[in-house]
């Protein structure tokens, strides 16, 4: 099973756009609020080797390594392009 994690901040406009997009696409995700989860905040910063502004997405599955990707300038077009590179999320037909 492939899993999507969205790292962001509650109430952040781009984060809300990303969550709504994945809801509409019926893709299950876990949202981790980096203001509430300091351990996750440190982990993301260390894995990206820098603090970030933007929506951070992580996809992992049974047979793949996880990789963090930062989306800056989040828009529906940008999210659709990102999702095209992760077709395994859509093929599972999961819902949020």
CORKAGI-V76781 format. One record per backbone hydrogen bond with DSSP energy under -0.5 kcal/mol. CO is the residue of the C=O (numbers start at 0). NH is the residue of the N-H. E is the energy in kcal/mol with one decimal. If there is no record, write none. Layout:
# CORKAGI-V76781
co=CO nh=NH e=E
co=CO nh=NH e=E
This chain:
# CORKAGI-V76781
co=2 nh=59 e=-2.1
co=3 nh=29 e=-2.0
co=4 nh=6 e=-0.6
co=4 nh=57 e=-2.4
co=5 nh=31 e=-3.0
co=6 nh=55 e=-2.1
co=7 nh=33 e=-3.6
co=8 nh=11 e=-2.3
co=11 nh=15 e=-2.4
co=12 nh=16 e=-2.2
co=13 nh=17 e=-2.3
co=14 nh=18 e=-2.6
co=15 nh=19 e=-2.5
co=16 nh=20 e=-2.5
co=17 nh=21 e=-2.5
co=18 nh=22 e=-2.3
co=19 nh=23 e=-2.6
co=20 nh=24 e=-1.8
co=21 nh=26 e=-2.8
co=22 nh=25 e=-1.4
co=25 nh=27 e=-0.5
co=29 nh=5 e=-3.1
co=29 nh=31 e=-0.5
co=30 nh=32 e=-0.6
co=31 nh=7 e=-2.2
co=31 nh=33 e=-0.7
co=32 nh=35 e=-1.0
co=32 nh=36 e=-2.0
co=35 nh=37 e=-0.7
co=36 nh=40 e=-2.2
co=37 nh=41 e=-2.4
co=38 nh=42 e=-2.4
co=39 nh=43 e=-2.9
co=40 nh=44 e=-2.3
co=41 nh=45 e=-2.5
co=42 nh=46 e=-2.6
co=43 nh=47 e=-2.3
co=44 nh=48 e=-0.8
co=44 nh=49 e=-1.2
co=54 nh=56 e=-0.5
co=54 nh=70 e=-3.6
co=55 nh=6 e=-3.3
co=56 nh=68 e=-2.6
co=57 nh=4 e=-2.8
co=58 nh=66 e=-0.9
co=59 nh=2 e=-3.5
co=60 nh=63 e=-0.8
co=63 nh=60 e=-0.7
co=66 nh=58 e=-0.9
co=68 nh=56 e=-3.2
co=68 nh=70 e=-0.5
co=69 nh=71 e=-0.7
co=70 nh=54 e=-2.0
co=74 nh=78 e=-2.6
co=75 nh=79 e=-2.5
co=76 nh=80 e=-2.4
co=77 nh=81 e=-2.3
co=78 nh=82 e=-2.6
co=79 nh=83 e=-1.9
co=80 nh=84 e=-0.8
co=81 nh=84 e=-1.0
co=82 nh=85 e=-1.6
co=83 nh=86 e=-0.5
co=85 nh=88 e=-1.8
co=85 nh=89 e=-0.6
co=86 nh=90 e=-2.2
co=87 nh=91 e=-0.8
co=88 nh=93 e=-0.6
co=89 nh=92 e=-1.6
